[in-house]
Amino acid sequence: MTNDTTEQTVHSEHRDDYGAKLGMWLFLFTEIFFFGGLFLVYAVYRNMHASAFEAASTHLNVTVGAINTVFLMVSSMTMSMSVTAVQKNNKGLSAKLIGLSLLLATAFIINKYFEWDHKILMGLYPGSELMLTLDHGYILFFGLYYCMTGLHALHIIVGIVLLSICLIKVMSGAINSEKTMLLVNITLYWHLVDLIWIFLFPMLYLIP
């Protein structure tokens, strides 16, 4: 009787893990379609206002964008390593790796804040007096720039909350070598955030 109960519990947990993983993948696909639509809009307008988009992109700081790219790529790597660590029952290492990911994510947001602040002080935002004197393509470029990087930053902030939850659960033992699905799913989410930025960075900062 006990064996039957244990087997039913294992099957139930397996179904729950499968459902959680399937749900996360469906969510990730909707996010890809959402940002894919924004990328398509950007591509269309860039084709229509090529010279204005090229001139507007020169006002972005490539160095800051590159540093943020490194932050996200390293944080994505450390999150993957944290999953491996907890699967090997190394709670301490997993917690340290998640903590490092949190620091890098926070550094990204701080960089983005100062980047936005600098642009706003220069008057490079839709509706500013300066923008109204420039080509319509400038308005479109910076409108899409704030929209796409703002939405991405929102995903980063959500990720910071989720990573914090994972850190607490790893330290408390709620996430362990037997129960890793939450950490795996949040790591997948973080990989998506990284992937979106990998597209945003060259599209906004590098492509002339």
N, C-alpha and C positions, 0 to 999 in steps of 0.2 A: 504494500500500500504506500509505504514511504517512497519507494523507488518510483512508483507511478506519479506521485505528487511532485517529486523532484524533476522528473522528465517533463511533466506538464509545465512546470515553472521555467525550465530551460527553453522549451519551445515558445512559451509566451514571450520571454525576453528576446528571443531571436526574431519573432514577428515584430515586436516593438522596435528593435534596432533597424530592421528592414524598412518599416514604415517611416521611421525618423530619417533614414538615409534617402529614401525615395522622396519624401517631402522636401528635404533640403535641396536635392537636385532639381526638383520642379521649381522651387523658389529661385535657384541660381539661373535657370533657363529664362524665367520671366525677367530677371534683372538684365541678362544679356540682351534680350529683345528690346528692353526699355532703353538701355544705353546705345544699343545698335541703331535705334530710331534717331537718337540725338546725333550720333556720328553721321548718319545719312543726311540729316538736315544740314549739318555743318558742311559736308562735302558739296551739297547742292549750292549753298550760298557762297562757299569759297570759289566754286566754279563761276558763279555769276559776278562776284566782286573780287577777282583774283588780286588785282593790284592793291586794293584797300586792305584786304586780309593780310597780304604780305607785309605791307607797311605797318599795320597794327601789331602784328606778331613780333616786330622788332622791339616793342616796348616791354615784352616779357623777359624776365631774368632767367636765362638758360641755366646758369650755375645753380640757382635756387631749385629749379625744376629737376636738375640732375641729382642734386643732393637728396631731394625728396624721393626720387626714384630709387636711389641706393637704400634709403631708410626702409622703404616698403619691400624691396627685394630681400634685404637681410632679415626683416621681420617675418616675411613669408617662410624663409628658410628656418628660422628659429622656431616657428610654430610647428613646422613639420618635424623638427628634431624633438620638440616637446612631446609630440604624440609617440614617437619611438621610445623616448625615455620612460614615459608612463607605462607603455606596453611592457617594458623591461623591468617594471616595478621600481624605477628610480624616481621617486616622488620629488626629491630635492632638486635634482637636475631639471626635471620638467617644470617645476615652479620657477626656477631661475630663468629658464628660456622664455617662458610666458611673460615674466617680468621684463625681460629685455625687449620682447616684442611690444609690450605696453609703452616702454620708454621711447622706442623708435616711432610708434604711432603718435605719441604725444608730441614728439619733436616735429613730425610732419605737420601736425595741426598748427603748432606755433609758427613754423616757417610759412605756412599758407596764410595765417593771420597777418603777419608782417608784410607779406607780398601783396595781399589785398589792400592793406592799409596804405602802402606806398602808392598803389595805383589810384586809390580814391583821393589821396592827397594831391595827386597830379591832375585830378579831374577826369581820369580815364574810366568813366562809368556811364552807362546809359542815362540820359536825362541831364547830365552836367552841362554847364554853359560851354565849356570847351568842346564837348562831344557834338553839340548842336552846330558848331562851325565846321566840323569835319565831314568827310564823305560818309554817305549812308552805310557803306561797307564797314566803317569803323564801329558804328553803333551795333551792327549785326555781329561783328566779331566779338566785341566785349560783352554783348548780351549773352552770346553762347558761351563765352569764356566763364563768366560768373555763374551761369546756369549749370554748366557741366562740372566745373571744379567745385561749385557749392554743393551740388548733389553728391559728388564723390566725397567731399569733406564730411557731409552728413553721414555717409556710410562708414567713414573712418571713426566718427564719434560713436556710432552704434557699435562698431567693432571694439572700441576701447571698453565700452560697458560689458560686452560679451566676454572679452578676454579677461576682464577683472573678475567676472563670475567664474570663469574657468580656473583662474588662479586660486580663488577662495576654495573651490571644490577640490582642486588637486591637493591643496594644503590640508584640507579637512579629511581627505581620503574618500570623498564621495565619488571622485573620478579616480579610478585605479586601474590596474592591469586587467581586471575583469569587466570594468565599465568605462569604456573609452568613447562611446558614441557621441556624447555631447562635445567633447574636445575635438573629435574628428570632424564633426559637422561645422563647428565654429572655425576650425582651420580651413575647411573648404570655402567658407564665406570669406575668410581673410585672403585666401588665394584669389578669389574673384575681385576683391577690392584692389589687390596688386595688379591683376590682369587689366582691369579697366584703366588704371593709371598708366600702364605700359603703352596703351593706345593713346591716351590723352596727351602724354608728354610729347611724343614726336609730332602729333597732329597739331597741337597748339604752339609748341615752342620751337620745333626744329624744321618742319617742312616749309620751305620758302614760298 
